[in-house]
Amino acid sequence: MSPRDETRETHPSMFRPADETQQTQTPPDDYARNASVSLEAAQRVPGKRRKRHHDIASKIRSVQPVPRDKHGNYEMPVQVGILVVLNLGRVVWNRDAFHNERYIWPVGYTVQREYYSMVDPHTDVIYTCWVSEGKDAPLFHVEAEDMPNASIVAPTATGAWTAVLRKVNQIRHREHSNSASGPDYFGFSHPTIAKMVQDLPDADRCRTYVMQNFVEMKDRHVRGVVKKGRGGRPSVDMLNRGQRALMAASASSPSSARTAQPKEAGLVRRISVATLTNTISAGETSPS
């Protein structure tokens, strides 16, 4: 990863398209209606929390358009920023631990990204990040392609990626901070991914989540995103490397982990590894 990419991780707002941080443009009628509903809900919350809800509900976030299939589902895999989204997962709306005011953590959500290796200081590898269903709350997994038998599991996305950064800095003898933004590294904070997750069934039933408002980028900004390789269909090289990473993880998992079992998600290491692998190789639509 280049120094520019490293800076991008530390200061993501510096590299966002102008429209992504713009909050002053007038939304279309449907976005205005959504904002009105969200603001009314925010007004029912007391004190500082009400202001926080108001800030989230009133902000308009710019997103890149993502293709959908004939049934209206997002087509997978898709590249969003430096992440490749493989599966959006399913929303656990009736358990508060699976969402907060700003984020929803769907079970089965899976993305891949490139980052420094934890064992070879001269190599970048593919990391697969996914969310599983724990006993009372979500579990966040991070697995490097060169460490298929040593996935990191933590109760928060930040905890999982902090462990990665600690090892990355240690083998490179760097005294950099080990702190990491889990929502950034997992992709939950990216506006486009946030919209895709919010569009999942039952997202609007999450009790504490504040529905956000999004507007698609203008064509000129979309062209810029795609030209930089940060939007649209992932590159063949990235897909091939991602597929090999999934295959390695599948080979190191118990046989039960290779089959989707959404009702017993807490008992498996990964949800539908085989399905995700087939999705990458065939370019089919990922299951929701």
SEMI-658716 format. One record per residue: residue number from 1; x, y, z of N, C-alpha, C, O in turn; residue in one letter. Coordinates in steps of 0.001 Angstrom, whole numbers, always signed. Atoms other than C-alpha are relative to their C-alpha. Layout:
# residues N
k;n_px;n_py;n_pz;ca_px;ca_py;ca_pz;c_px;c_py;c_pz;o_px;o_py;o_pz;r
NUM;X;Y;Z;X;Y;Z;X;Y;Z;X;Y;Z;A
...
This chain:
# residues 288
k;n_px;n_py;n_pz;ca_px;ca_py;ca_pz;c_px;c_py;c_pz;o_px;o_py;o_pz;r
1;+845;-1192;+0;+0;+0;+0;+875;+1234;+0;+1833;+1330;+766;M
2;-812;-1199;+118;+1356;+3368;-972;-248;+921;+1175;-1266;+801;+1858;S
3;+233;-984;-1062;+1823;+6217;+1512;-1298;+754;-192;-1953;+1131;+780;P
4;+1261;-707;+251;-1115;+7901;-192;-1175;-812;+504;-2093;-271;+1120;R
5;+1077;+859;-480;-3339;+4896;+525;-19;-44;+1514;-1087;-72;+2126;D
6;-63;+19;-1465;-2094;+4828;+4121;-612;+1275;+559;-1320;+1245;+1565;E
7;+598;-1255;-429;-3023;+8490;+4442;-1501;-28;-205;-2266;+522;+587;T
8;+1434;+121;+264;-6363;+7687;+2893;-707;-697;+1153;-1819;-321;+1523;R
9;+593;+725;-1120;-7004;+5228;+5744;-94;+899;+1235;-1084;+861;+1966;E
10;-37;-821;-1201;-6025;+7754;+8402;-911;+1210;-116;-1545;+1614;+859;T
11;+810;-1186;+210;-7812;+10736;+6861;-907;-216;-1203;-711;+421;-2239;H
12;+834;+329;+1169;-10554;+9297;+4602;-712;+1205;-586;-956;+1238;-1792;P
13;+748;-1136;+524;-12361;+12642;+4318;+804;+817;-995;+229;+1536;-1811;S
14;-844;-760;+917;-9365;+14118;+2461;-152;-481;-1428;+143;+263;-2364;M
15;+16;+584;+1336;-9991;+11814;-491;-1410;-255;-497;-1582;-896;-1534;F
16;+1354;+203;+455;-13761;+11832;-743;-320;+953;-1141;+182;+2076;-1178;R
17;+469;-934;+1017;-15390;+13268;-3836;-716;+1158;+674;-1249;+1004;+1773;P
18;+555;-1189;-631;-16678;+16771;-3178;-1431;-209;+440;-1823;+241;+1516;A
19;+1411;+174;-330;-20317;+15700;-3239;-205;-898;+1193;-1251;-832;+1838;D
20;+189;+979;-1065;-19714;+12962;-659;-132;+675;+1353;-810;+149;+2236;E
21;+62;-692;-1272;-19279;+15479;+2153;-923;+1208;-54;-1105;+1898;+949;T
22;+868;-1160;+137;-21653;+18105;+801;-1293;-229;+755;-1889;-1302;+656;Q
23;+1203;+139;-796;-24587;+18728;+3102;-1020;+1090;-320;-2054;+1170;+343;Q
24;+844;-1164;+218;-26187;+21809;+1579;-909;-131;-1207;-1784;+713;-1400;T
25;+804;+87;+1201;-27720;+20541;-1665;-1432;-391;+342;-1689;-1027;+1365;Q
26;+1409;+286;-230;-31485;+20252;-1958;-317;-1407;-473;-71;-1721;-1638;T
27;+271;+1375;+398;-32614;+16603;-1963;-1270;-97;-824;-2109;+802;-771;P
28;+1256;+247;+696;-35298;+15162;-4259;-1125;-188;+1009;-887;-314;+2210;P
29;+1158;+76;-887;-38833;+14882;-2882;+25;-1213;+915;-317;-1106;+2092;D
30;+31;+1197;-838;-38429;+11293;-1667;+1008;+103;+1127;+736;-350;+2239;D
31;-982;-168;-1064;-35271;+12155;+258;-494;+1012;+1024;-235;+873;+2219;Y
32;+546;-996;-919;-37023;+15181;+1727;-1016;-636;+935;-1057;-329;+2126;A
33;+986;+684;-842;-39856;+12959;+2948;+688;-879;+1033;+295;-900;+2200;R
34;-751;+836;-942;-37372;+10505;+4486;+616;+842;+1102;+600;+458;+2271;N
35;-616;-879;-992;-35598;+13377;+6203;-1029;+481;+1001;-747;+577;+2195;A
36;+1051;-469;-894;-38893;+14633;+7604;-372;-1062;+1020;-535;-765;+2204;S
37;+330;+1100;-909;-39732;+11212;+9066;+1101;-206;+1019;+825;-376;+2207;V
38;-1124;+210;-903;-36234;+10808;+10528;+99;+1108;+1029;+393;+855;+2197;S
39;-94;-1123;-926;-36289;+14279;+12048;-1112;-49;+1036;-899;+300;+2197;L
40;+1088;+138;-961;-39680;+13658;+13627;+339;-1043;+1050;+49;-859;+2232;E
41;-408;+1034;-952;-38313;+10471;+15194;+1066;+531;+943;+1058;+224;+2135;A
42;-1072;-548;-837;-35260;+12345;+16441;-544;+931;+1067;+9;+1005;+2164;A
43;+562;-943;-953;-37448;+14935;+18154;-624;-695;+1203;-844;-72;+2242;Q
44;+594;+737;-1116;-38949;+12216;+20333;+1054;-503;+979;+710;-1049;+2028;R
45;-1090;+458;-863;-35532;+11430;+21850;+495;+1173;+842;+728;+2254;+301;V
46;-360;-1120;-868;-34511;+13536;+24876;+1473;+388;-64;+2326;-418;-438;P
47;-1346;-470;-290;-31405;+15656;+25477;+993;-73;-1138;+661;+126;-2307;G
48;-1103;+39;+963;-28044;+15244;+23770;-239;-1050;-1065;+170;-893;-2215;K
49;+268;+1047;+974;-29225;+12060;+22131;-883;+516;-1122;-737;+111;-2276;R
50;+875;-570;+1022;-31905;+14046;+20332;+817;+775;-1030;+575;+661;-2232;R
51;-850;-760;+924;-29272;+16369;+18848;+794;-935;-898;+952;-676;-2092;K
52;-767;+965;+781;-27203;+13361;+17757;-882;-611;-1081;-466;-730;-2233;R
53;+939;+560;+970;-30243;+11804;+16079;-300;+1020;-1091;-354;+685;-2274;H
54;+313;-1054;+970;-31049;+15127;+14434;+1143;+173;-991;+913;+317;-2192;H
55;-1166;-173;+873;-27505;+15459;+13074;+100;-1132;-1019;+393;-897;-2192;D
56;-77;+1152;+907;-27574;+11943;+11604;-1110;+59;-1038;-879;-163;-2227;I
57;+1159;+25;+893;-31070;+12284;+10146;+17;+1137;-1013;-502;+985;-2118;A
58;+47;-1167;+886;-30511;+15722;+8607;+1118;+13;-1035;+1036;+746;-2021;S
59;-1131;+14;+924;-27221;+14923;+6858;-358;-774;-1267;-990;-1829;-1201;K
60;+205;+684;+1277;-27380;+13991;+3172;+1352;-484;-498;+2267;+315;-696;I
61;-1279;+599;+373;-24620;+11596;+2097;-32;-418;-1469;-1006;-1006;-1940;R
62;-91;+299;+1425;-23501;+11186;-1498;+572;-1397;-210;+1562;-1763;+425;S
63;-402;+1388;+221;-23142;+7613;-2818;+187;-269;-1483;-379;+423;-2329;V
64;-152;+425;+1390;-21997;+5903;-5996;-1146;-939;-358;-1592;-1698;+502;Q
65;+1059;+932;+395;-24696;+4054;-7985;+539;-1425;-49;+1657;-1662;-507;P
66;-380;+1415;+2;-24579;+274;-7563;-1034;-764;-819;-2229;-628;-557;V
67;+960;+716;+845;-26155;-2008;-10215;-842;-996;+787;-386;-1589;+1766;P
68;+924;+963;-612;-29152;-4134;-9266;-452;-1005;-1052;-394;-741;-2253;R
69;+516;+1006;+923;-30571;-7302;-10764;-1476;+262;-274;-2033;+1256;+194;D
70;+1396;-211;+389;-34072;-7718;-12182;-954;-62;+1182;-2096;+387;+1082;K
71;+833;+69;-1198;-35395;-8406;-8674;+229;+1187;+927;-404;+1289;+1978;H
72;-271;-1172;-817;-33999;-5160;-7314;+1087;-190;+1035;+1354;+718;+1823;G
73;-1082;+244;-953;-31184;-6779;-5311;+1319;+516;-562;+1534;+502;-1774;N
74;-1311;-461;+444;-27682;-5351;-5439;+795;-1160;-580;+792;-2261;-30;Y
75;-820;+1029;+627;-25385;-7288;-7761;+1354;-83;+700;+2010;+926;+959;E
76;-1269;+250;-676;-22374;-8845;-6093;+896;-872;-884;+387;-1645;-1695;M
77;-722;-947;-857;-19439;-8660;-5978;+50;+1381;-629;-114;+1526;-1840;P
78;-116;-1362;+493;-19044;-4902;-6273;+1109;+701;+776;+1271;+494;+1979;V
79;-1060;-753;-663;-16125;-2627;-5534;-537;+1340;+461;-1143;+2082;-312;Q
80;+402;-1273;-594;-16835;+285;-3214;+1222;+568;+712;+1646;+42;+1742;V
81;-1248;-506;-558;-13805;+2419;-2485;+1097;-1037;-167;+1296;-1565;-1261;G
82;-1063;+1006;+60;-10927;+82;-1625;-502;-1367;+441;+290;-2294;+609;I
83;+597;+1254;-458;-13334;-2671;-539;-732;-703;-1130;-1274;-56;-2027;L
84;+850;+803;+874;-14930;-5504;-2496;-1082;-616;+877;-791;-1407;+1774;V
85;+1126;+512;-783;-18380;-6267;-1101;-458;-1310;-618;-797;-1362;-1800;V
86;+400;+1321;+477;-19247;-9960;-1390;-1409;-365;+434;-2137;-1030;-303;L
87;+1307;+364;-545;-22349;-10258;+774;-432;+1073;+979;+356;+1496;+1825;N
88;+505;-1010;-935;-24531;-7731;+2582;-562;-618;+1270;-740;+77;+2271;L
89;+500;+666;-1196;-25876;-10326;+5020;-1479;+248;+237;-2202;+672;-664;G
90;+1406;-188;-376;-29205;-10159;+6863;-66;+805;+1289;+787;+670;+2167;R
91;+156;-893;-1147;-30439;-7635;+9397;-659;-737;+1160;-1707;-1360;+992;V
92;+594;+537;-1232;-31080;-8836;+12956;-656;+1191;+702;-49;+1822;+1568;V
93;+651;-1235;-443;-33606;-6116;+13726;-510;-57;+1430;-640;+976;+2087;W
94;+650;+127;-1306;-35059;-7511;+16953;+974;-180;+1159;+560;-535;+2262;N
95;-1004;+72;-1069;-31785;-7521;+18943;+861;+1257;-80;+1578;+1477;-1056;R
96;-628;-1322;+24;-30384;-4130;+19879;+1514;-44;-136;+2117;+930;-585;D
97;-1461;+88;+81;-26784;-5370;+20040;+495;-27;-1446;+1687;+151;-1695;A
98;-405;+119;+1402;-26784;-5737;+16244;-155;+1312;-777;-66;+1326;-2005;F
99;+53;-1314;+646;-27220;-2032;+15530;+87;+1080;+1074;-193;+835;+2247;H
100;+68;-1156;-880;-26811;+1395;+17061;-572;+1166;-790;-1171;+956;-1845;N
101;+591;-1142;+697;-27804;+4920;+16057;+519;+150;-1425;-221;+537;-2329;E
102;-666;-323;+1264;-25342;+5082;+13179;+230;-1205;-911;+281;-1048;-2131;R
103;-383;+1163;+795;-24588;+1513;+12043;-925;-1185;+253;-1506;-1340;+1328;Y
104;+637;+1316;-105;-26261;-1822;+11361;+1073;-1026;-325;+1843;-846;-1269;I
105;-1001;+1047;+225;-24131;-4987;+11603;-716;-1281;-419;-1065;-2097;+435;W
106;+753;+1173;+461;-25825;-7630;+9427;+826;-1284;+135;+2033;-1290;-109;P
107;-653;+1309;-94;-25005;-11282;+10040;+246;-526;-1413;-676;-592;-2227;V
108;-362;+471;+1330;-23162;-12649;+7013;+618;+1068;-878;+1097;+769;-1971;G
109;-655;-1086;+736;-21894;-9262;+5859;+1462;-371;-218;+2162;-720;+732;Y
110;-1366;+424;+327;-18601;-9983;+4067;+624;+937;-1026;+35;+1210;-2072;T
111;-752;-838;+932;-16034;-7722;+2416;+1447;-471;-33;+1907;-1177;+865;V
112;-1435;+270;+98;-12445;-8063;+1237;+735;+1289;-325;+200;+2183;-979;Q
113;-839;-1164;+264;-9646;-5535;+1114;+1460;-398;+81;+1805;-1431;+655;R
114;-1432;+258;-39;-5902;-5362;+654;+630;+828;+1117;+283;+1991;+1323;E
115;-702;-707;-1069;-3630;-4459;+3562;+1315;-718;+263;+1560;-1805;-262;Y
116;-1300;+576;-320;-171;-5130;+4967;-140;-1379;+653;-1054;-1608;+1445;Y
117;-25;+1330;-611;+623;-8746;+5893;+427;+96;+1462;+1189;+984;+1845;S
118;-393;+78;-1412;+937;-9659;+9576;+1198;-914;+211;+1714;-1007;+1325;M
119;-1129;+929;-145;+3724;-12191;+8858;+1174;+333;-916;+2310;-40;-626;V
120;-1064;-366;+940;+5696;-10795;+5903;+32;+1519;-139;-892;+2101;-708;D
121;-37;-1468;+19;+6802;-7159;+6249;+113;+607;-1390;+10;+1824;-1540;P
122;-180;-517;+1357;+7306;-6863;+2481;-1197;-298;-906;-1124;-91;-2117;H
123;+1117;+474;+821;+3903;-8114;+1331;-1325;+621;+440;-1554;+868;+1624;T
124;+1394;-351;-253;+319;-6897;+1035;-853;-1222;-323;-568;-1947;-1276;D
125;+842;+1178;+200;-2416;-9524;+1299;-1472;+402;+31;-1830;+1518;+409;V
126;+1441;-205;-56;-6167;-9868;+974;-506;-384;+1389;-198;-1460;+1900;I
127;+666;+278;-1272;-8109;-9645;+4227;-1490;-178;-258;-2112;+637;-940;Y
128;+1439;+225;+73;-11603;-11108;+4441;-600;+358;+1353;-182;-163;+2387;T
129;+653;-457;-1231;-13831;-9405;+7008;-1465;-414;-56;-2134;-201;-1068;C
130;+1406;+383;-11;-17196;-10784;+8031;-578;+68;+1402;+151;+127;+2392;W
131;+734;-91;-1263;-19838;-10634;+10760;-770;-1292;+204;-1470;-1754;-697;V
132;+773;+1196;-334;-21252;-13705;+12485;-886;+299;+1205;-764;+1347;+1838;S
133;+957;-182;-1093;-23973;-14148;+15082;+508;-686;+1258;+562;-1914;+1324;E
134;-412;+548;-1281;-22683;-14594;+18614;-1216;-307;+859;-2355;-180;+412;G
135;+1100;+365;-890;-24748;-15668;+21587;-910;+1186;+283;-2134;+1064;+220;K
136;+788;-1179;-350;-25849;-12156;+22531;+262;+1200;-902;-466;+2191;-835;D
137;-406;-1158;+790;-24159;-9872;+20002;+787;-467;-1217;+1173;-1633;-1293;A
138;-786;+391;+1178;-22344;-9836;+16657;+1460;-244;+348;+1986;+315;+1311;P
139;-1439;+226;-96;-18800;-11150;+16304;+632;+446;-1314;+90;+201;-2392;L
140;-665;-568;+1172;-16367;-9487;+13921;+1280;-780;-281;+2153;-894;+579;F
141;-1108;+863;+395;-13881;-11663;+12032;+863;+703;-1043;+354;+1377;-1938;H
142;-949;-470;+1009;-10767;-10657;+10110;+986;-1124;-250;+1602;-1632;+686;V
143;-898;+1104;+332;-8728;-13277;+8267;+874;+380;-1189;+367;+800;-2229;E
144;-953;-310;+1068;-5591;-12735;+6167;+207;-1220;-880;+177;-2352;-396;A
145;-138;+1131;+920;-5033;-14858;+3062;+1238;-833;+289;+1272;-2015;-53;E
146;-1200;+772;-324;-1564;-15871;+4303;-34;-559;+1422;+962;-1100;+1903;D
147;+188;+578;-1336;-2947;-16875;+7741;-1398;-603;+91;-2194;-188;+933;M
148;+1373;+516;+74;-6031;-18980;+6892;-467;-737;+1242;-1671;-929;+1416;P
149;+395;+731;-1202;-5986;-20866;+10203;+39;+875;+1244;-61;+364;+2359;N
150;-171;-880;-1159;-5633;-17820;+12435;-849;+1256;-149;-328;+2371;-103;A
151;+868;-1164;+112;-8653;-15579;+11996;-104;+704;+1347;-70;+68;+2401;S
152;+153;-817;-1203;-9035;-12751;+14495;-1485;+242;+218;-2194;+646;-703;I
153;+1408;-176;-335;-12396;-12577;+16259;-98;+939;+1195;+616;+769;+2183;V
154;+161;-966;-1083;-13535;-9685;+18448;-1465;+416;+99;-2216;+268;-866;A
155;+1392;-439;-155;-16806;-8313;+19856;-300;+1322;-694;-1460;+1722;-785;P
156;+197;-1240;+756;-16269;-5067;+17913;+883;-11;-1242;+1916;-679;-1280;T
157;-807;-118;+1218;-15001;-4213;+14443;+1328;+682;+299;+2359;+319;-267;A
158;-1232;-700;-372;-12466;-1854;+15992;+966;-928;+717;+2172;-884;+470;T
159;-857;+942;-716;-11161;-4557;+18307;+696;-968;-935;+1872;-1281;-746;G
160;-589;+950;+949;-10596;-6956;+15410;+1128;+651;-795;+2204;+69;-935;A
161;-1019;-638;+828;-8685;-4468;+13268;+1140;+598;+817;+2251;+743;+305;W
162;-1094;-460;-859;-6702;-3063;+16192;+1017;-1117;+200;+2222;-868;+231;T
163;-907;+1146;-135;-5267;-6563;+16663;+849;-172;-1254;+2029;-512;-1169;A
164;-757;+93;+1254;-4268;-6590;+12982;+1095;+1063;-36;+2252;+759;-326;V
165;-979;-1089;+54;-2560;-3201;+13185;+1142;-221;+981;+2289;+116;+690;L
166;-1048;+259;-993;-679;-4241;+16309;+1051;-951;-570;+2251;-724;-418;R
167;-940;+969;+574;+848;-7234;+14505;+738;+586;-1202;+1933;+348;-1381;K
168;-614;-630;+1169;+1486;-5255;+11317;+1130;+937;+428;+2217;+906;-147;V
169;-1028;-938;-474;+3390;-2565;+13208;+1152;-718;+691;+2307;-302;+592;N
170;-1034;+724;-750;+5249;-5090;+15351;+1043;-605;-932;+2240;-459;-684;Q
171;-983;+662;+867;+6848;-7037;+12482;+764;+1003;-861;+1814;+673;-1413;I
172;-698;-1038;+767;+7793;-3783;+10739;+790;+940;+914;+1404;+1902;+453;R
173;-733;-790;-996;+9289;-2347;+13946;-380;+1477;-85;+464;+2369;+0;H
174;+488;-1372;+71;+7117;+723;+13617;-658;+369;+1323;-1276;-469;+1980;R
175;+595;-477;-1237;+6004;+2815;+16552;-1266;+806;-276;-1604;+1729;+465;E
176;+1244;-677;+339;+2809;+3937;+14869;-1092;-397;+985;-971;-1392;+1700;H
177;+1138;+327;-853;-476;+3997;+16731;-649;-1295;-472;-730;-1553;-1673;S
178;+703;+1240;+330;-2286;+657;+16868;-1508;+209;-82;-2255;-738;-331;N
179;+1439;-254;+19;-5677;+2340;+16974;-533;-71;-1427;+148;+314;-2378;S
180;+627;+146;+1315;-8051;+1631;+14099;-1478;+322;+117;-2089;+120;+1166;A
181;+1439;-216;+63;-11530;+2665;+13079;-641;-1230;-623;-576;-1420;-1838;S
182;+645;+1206;+505;-13432;-602;+12778;-1034;+271;-1074;-1035;-416;-2095;G
183;+978;-297;+1050;-16343;+961;+10842;+644;+371;-1329;+97;+57;-2387;P
184;-698;-336;+1248;-13833;+2338;+8303;+581;-1246;-655;+398;-1458;-1853;D
185;-684;+1166;+558;-11875;-893;+7859;-994;-1074;-449;-723;-1793;-1411;Y
186;+1035;+947;+420;-15032;-3033;+7658;-883;+584;-1101;-1581;-157;-1795;F
187;+794;-637;+1040;-16683;-495;+5354;-1333;+558;+454;-2046;+1159;-350;G
188;+1310;-457;-459;-19689;+342;+7538;-158;+1515;-88;-1274;+2014;-233;F
189;+84;-1460;+28;-18821;+4054;+7509;-33;+564;-1417;-292;+1753;-1600;S
190;+23;-488;+1384;-18618;+4270;+3704;-1447;+287;-400;-2301;-585;-245;H
191;+1389;-343;+305;-21752;+6093;+2489;-703;-1000;-910;-1863;-1339;-674;P
192;+642;+930;+934;-22408;+3685;-398;-350;-1311;+683;-1444;-1838;+483;T
193;+279;+1243;-720;-22129;+600;+1806;-1082;+225;+1048;-1939;-634;+1253;I
194;+1034;-309;-991;-24206;+2286;+4508;-1382;-8;-641;-2341;-498;-46;A
195;+1290;+3;+697;-26982;+2816;+1957;-411;-1410;-387;-1577;-1780;-245;K
196;+314;+1368;+392;-26756;-755;+688;-514;-799;+1198;-1464;-1572;+1070;M
197;+444;+697;-1213;-27090;-2066;+4251;-1368;+517;+435;-2236;-265;+821;V
198;+1286;-575;-399;-29933;+339;+5024;-1132;-459;-908;-2289;-487;-489;Q
199;+1014;+475;+946;-31759;-955;+1935;-377;-1461;+214;-1297;-1953;-438;D
200;+328;+1399;-265;-31777;-4520;+3309;-1368;-115;+667;-1805;+813;+1348;L
201;+1273;+215;-691;-35101;-5989;+4477;+163;+109;+1512;+1145;-373;+2077;P
202;+89;-146;-1461;-35991;-5099;+8093;+948;+1039;+581;+975;+1226;+1797;D
203;-876;-1042;-547;-33390;-2337;+8383;-815;+1098;+667;-393;+1672;+1672;A
204;+830;-1059;-565;-36208;+110;+9051;-682;-416;+1300;-1358;+395;+1933;D
205;+606;+479;-1248;-37323;-2041;+12000;+983;+28;+1167;+606;-270;+2300;R
206;-1002;-73;-1070;-34083;-1585;+13971;-350;+1163;+928;-441;+2311;+491;C
207;+566;-965;-942;-35193;+237;+17114;+875;+1227;+205;+360;+2345;+231;R
208;-868;-1136;-324;-32142;+2420;+17789;+639;+647;-1230;+1193;+1741;-1130;T
209;-657;-532;+1199;-30915;+2945;+14219;-765;+1201;-550;-1993;+1175;-639;Y
210;+595;-1197;+594;-31553;+6380;+12713;+135;-89;-1516;+1246;-110;-2045;V
211;-28;+96;+1455;-32521;+6144;+9046;+702;+1218;-594;+415;+2359;-232;M
212;-806;-1061;+596;-30079;+8152;+6928;-492;+319;-1407;-1241;-450;-2009;Q
213;+429;-464;+1317;-30571;+10068;+3701;+1185;+49;-952;+2257;+553;-618;N
214;-1075;+121;+978;-28534;+9457;+572;-455;+549;-1346;-1646;+558;-1656;F
215;+274;-432;+1362;-28302;+10895;-2928;+1155;-481;-868;+2314;-411;-458;V
216;-1041;+528;+876;-26419;+9398;-5871;+873;+1120;-563;+405;+2224;-837;E
217;-950;-954;+574;-23303;+11148;-7172;-429;+391;-1414;-1126;-355;-2102;M
218;+207;-409;+1385;-23510;+13120;-10376;+938;-793;-903;+1951;-1326;-452;K
219;-735;+843;+945;-22190;+11413;-13505;+1496;+287;-17;+2307;-636;-92;D
220;-1427;-332;+115;-18906;+13295;-13569;+792;-546;+1188;+1954;-926;+1041;R
221;-692;+541;-1168;-18045;+12169;-10047;+51;-1525;-63;+1036;-2133;+356;H
222;+8;+1453;+152;-19070;+8571;-10786;+1111;-429;-943;+1818;-1397;-666;V
223;-1062;+338;+952;-16734;+8517;-13795;+1371;+90;+656;+2249;-731;+386;R
224;-1274;-141;-692;-13906;+9744;-11586;+265;-1142;+949;+1395;-1623;+1046;G
225;-151;+1112;-936;-14528;+7044;-8989;+374;-1272;-738;+1284;-1990;-324;V
226;-265;+1216;+768;-14597;+4271;-11598;+1384;+59;-639;+2100;-942;-667;V
227;-1309;-152;+643;-11531;+5647;-13390;+1129;-307;+972;+2154;-859;+572;K
228;-1024;+254;-1014;-9550;+5434;-10138;-20;-1452;+483;+782;-1833;+1336;K
229;+77;+1398;-410;-10555;+1779;-9785;-641;-190;+1349;-381;-1184;+2027;G
230;+596;+79;-1327;-12634;+2458;-6701;-1518;-113;-62;-2209;+210;+904;R
231;+1432;+187;+115;-16098;+1701;-8006;-315;-939;-1142;+488;-1100;-2061;G
232;+423;+898;+1059;-18010;-761;-10153;+517;-1410;+178;+753;-1865;+1297;G
233;-447;+1390;-19;-16871;-4252;-11079;+1460;-85;+455;+2310;+610;-101;R
234;-1395;+129;-444;-13708;-5297;-9190;+891;-525;-1115;+410;-1166;-2049;P
235;-947;+472;+999;-10587;-6028;-11207;+102;-1518;+47;-158;-2133;+1081;S
236;-136;+1460;+67;-9971;-9605;-12350;+1040;-485;+1000;+853;-1516;+1646;V
237;-1057;+394;-938;-6784;-9743;-10286;-523;-22;+1428;-247;-954;+2183;D
238;+553;-62;-1358;-8621;-8666;-7130;-976;-1142;+235;-977;-1747;+1307;M
239;+960;+1095;-141;-11390;-11204;-7747;+708;-1340;+148;+329;-2159;+985;L
240;-727;+1266;-77;-8921;-14033;-8340;+690;-164;+1347;+644;-1237;+1949;N
241;-659;+74;-1306;-6937;-13209;-5219;-1023;-194;+1112;-793;-954;+2052;R
242;+1045;+157;-1002;-10137;-12869;-3217;-569;-1400;+21;-866;-1945;+1084;G
243;+512;+1364;+74;-11371;-16222;-4464;+972;-977;+654;+555;-1878;+1383;Q
244;-993;+884;-625;-8115;-17906;-3444;-23;+139;+1523;+135;-845;+2245;R
245;+73;-218;-1446;-8408;-16323;+4;-1198;-717;+599;-1102;-1316;+1670;A
246;+1196;+693;-486;-11944;-17669;+386;+179;-1508;-36;-249;-2210;+881;L
247;-233;+1435;+106;-10902;-21110;-812;+909;-485;+1118;+682;-1554;+1684;M
248;-903;+369;-1090;-8063;-21186;+1719;-745;-25;+1317;-535;-918;+2138;A
249;+776;-40;-1236;-10458;-20192;+4481;-966;-1171;+70;-1160;-1765;+1130;A
250;+938;+1115;+37;-12970;-22809;+3366;+706;-1315;+291;+172;-2166;+1003;S
251;-754;+1236;-208;-10302;-25531;+3312;+426;-168;+1447;+571;-1292;+1926;A
252;-453;+74;-1388;-9219;-24655;+6852;-1150;-61;+983;-933;-201;+2187;S
253;+1164;+4;-874;-12785;-24614;+8197;-602;-1386;+81;-367;-2212;-802;S
254;+755;+1243;-58;-14926;-27521;+9395;-976;-63;-1161;-1383;+970;-1692;P
255;+880;+146;+1157;-17155;-28932;+6684;-1314;+726;+198;-1909;+1197;-771;S
256;+1262;-684;-249;-20200;-27421;+8376;+82;+1478;-306;-946;+2124;-509;S
257;-153;-1429;+257;-18742;-23956;+7776;-138;+321;-1468;-202;+1494;-1838;A
258;+68;-257;+1437;-18996;-24402;+4015;-1433;+81;-495;-1669;+314;-1681;R
259;+1395;-41;+384;-22777;-24468;+4028;-709;+1093;+768;-504;+1244;+1972;T
260;+723;-1069;-676;-25048;-21535;+4782;-1006;-591;+971;-1822;-1427;+584;A
261;+937;+448;-1014;-26945;-22152;+8021;-435;+1218;+804;-22;+1371;+1954;Q
262;+316;-1264;-651;-28520;-18802;+8899;-655;-153;+1357;-507;+729;+2203;P
263;+648;+165;-1292;-30549;-20218;+11790;+982;-423;+1078;+664;-330;+2264;K
264;-1002;+414;-972;-27386;-21516;+13462;+1312;+718;-291;+2394;+138;-208;E
265;-1181;-738;+460;-25023;-18770;+12366;+1078;+80;+1060;+2257;+201;+727;A
266;-993;-92;-1047;-23327;-18662;+15749;+877;-1227;+96;+1894;-1196;+788;G
267;-746;+1247;-91;-22068;-22231;+15254;+985;-174;-1141;+1764;-1128;-1135;L
268;-878;+169;+1152;-20218;-21681;+11982;+1005;+1134;-67;+731;+2238;+404;V
269;-1044;-1014;+84;-16993;-19799;+11242;-324;+1047;-1058;+0;+2224;-895;R
270;+322;-943;+1068;-18268;-18233;+8050;-1326;-419;-617;-1615;-1611;-727;R
271;+1272;+312;+628;-21660;-18003;+6410;+188;-122;-1503;+575;+840;-2165;I
272;+32;+236;+1438;-21774;-19521;+2942;+1299;+357;-711;+1294;+1128;-1671;S
273;-1279;-205;+685;-18098;-19511;+2011;-73;-533;-1425;+378;+128;-2360;V
274;+87;+597;+1335;-18829;-21841;-919;-847;+869;-927;-506;+1055;-2095;A
275;+862;-860;+806;-21638;-19583;-2129;+729;+1261;-427;+609;+1698;-1572;T
276;-747;-1208;+329;-19410;-16532;-1968;+1062;-284;-1050;+1276;+519;-1957;L
277;-1023;+371;+975;-16657;-18334;-3870;-616;-162;-1383;-61;+311;-2375;T
278;+688;+167;+1279;-19112;-19336;-6596;-449;+1342;-560;-426;+1560;-1771;N
279;+430;-1326;+429;-20401;-15768;-6688;+1129;+734;-695;+926;+1361;-1735;T
280;-1147;-689;+587;-16928;-14424;-7389;+349;-589;-1356;+602;+148;-2309;I
281;-444;+641;+1236;-16120;-16985;-10074;-1024;+127;-1119;-657;+206;-2292;S
282;+1038;-33;+1022;-19470;-16804;-11859;-576;+1389;-230;-1265;+1619;-1223;A
283;+532;-1348;+153;-20299;-13135;-11325;-1488;+63;+221;-2162;+926;-340;G
284;+1424;+40;-259;-23745;-14028;-10021;-353;+983;+1098;+520;+1620;+1687;E
285;+467;-879;-1055;-25876;-12051;-7597;+160;-682;+1331;-216;-1843;+1494;T
286;-195;+546;-1333;-24968;-12566;-3986;-1319;-105;+720;-2167;+775;+576;S
287;+1228;+115;-759;-27720;-13864;-1718;-59;+1056;+1074;+971;+1461;+1612;P
288;+148;-1005;-1050;-29115;-11359;+717;-152;-677;+1334;-290;-4;+2356;S
